[in-house]
Amino acid sequence: MIGRDVRLWVAGTSLSLFGDAALWIALGVWTKDLTGSDGRAGLAFAAYVVPRLGAPFLGLVVDRFRRRPLIALLNLALAGWVCLAFLVHDQRQVWLLLLVLFGVGLGVGLHNAAGSALLTHLVDSGQLGRTNALLRTMQEGGMLVAPAVGSALYVTAGPRAVAALEAVTFLVCALCVLAVRVDEPEPRPSEGRLTEELLAGVRHLTGTPRLRAVALALGGDCWASASSRPSSTRSPTGASIAAPRSSASSPWSKAPARSSAASRECGCSSGWSRAVKAYGPCAA
């Protein structure tokens, strides 16, 4: 039986991710509509994705703080941050959209890093796999619906309505996190050098056979799914947007890469998917 605090955490985090998925697509399309440039639209998507490359450093940052207040404060700050999009009126303010997307991407990375650690204090180790499965199901389900909702809202009410939706999801997430009751220990001070702390995770990943297999499987599945993506798509206003050529960090391949449907689209990824099915439960 999943308790009240876990339900609050799953609901708040899933809702926040739903808003993120709607926002980065809508602001990328808005950039295209304002500038008429596919390159600028691709840059907008990159601004959201690039902060994820700093995930190991973000983990070191959140380890210095208590996770629950950090996540709540982070979501409150992001709710105000996305309101910068309200100041955009023409292509001269497009840089504000890039700034919003970069900040949200960075904030999402911090949220994910802190949330993974917080979850270990919310549930027993025996329930961690089940809770993670519920969380991923809720998040992936939301990400399937969010692009359609964001696009519909963009067309009917305008891009600022999507930004307002994202601000509301951040606020609701912050309230859910603040309502969570968790006995979280004080963060421990750093005991080693920065490079040692960064490499510790890499050594653990490569030194654990099942985790290593899962990492390789997911990487291969992402590559195979990205290689089968369409070369272009269209914005809700009818403008064609060319998909970025980069496969590893392309946001266009983000959702397919994490769904089982993508592995069926490309025959070469089936082996990777079988490996995930074989090792995934053990890794969780």
Secondary structure, DSSP 8 states (H G I E B T S, - for coil): ---HHHHHHHHHHHHHHHHHHHHHHHHHHHHHHHH--HHHHHHHHHHHHGGGGGHHHHHHHHTTS-HHHHHHHHHHHHHHHGGGGGG--SGGGHHHHHHHHHHHHHHHHHHHHHHHHHHHHHS-HHHHHHHHHHHHHHHHHHHHHHHHHHHHHHHHH-HHHHHHHHHHHHHHHHHHHHH------------S-HHHHHHHHHHHHHHSHHHHHHHHHHHHHHHHHHHTS-SEEE-TTS-EEE--S-SSS-GGGHHHHTSHHHHHH-GGGHHHHHHHHHHHHHH-
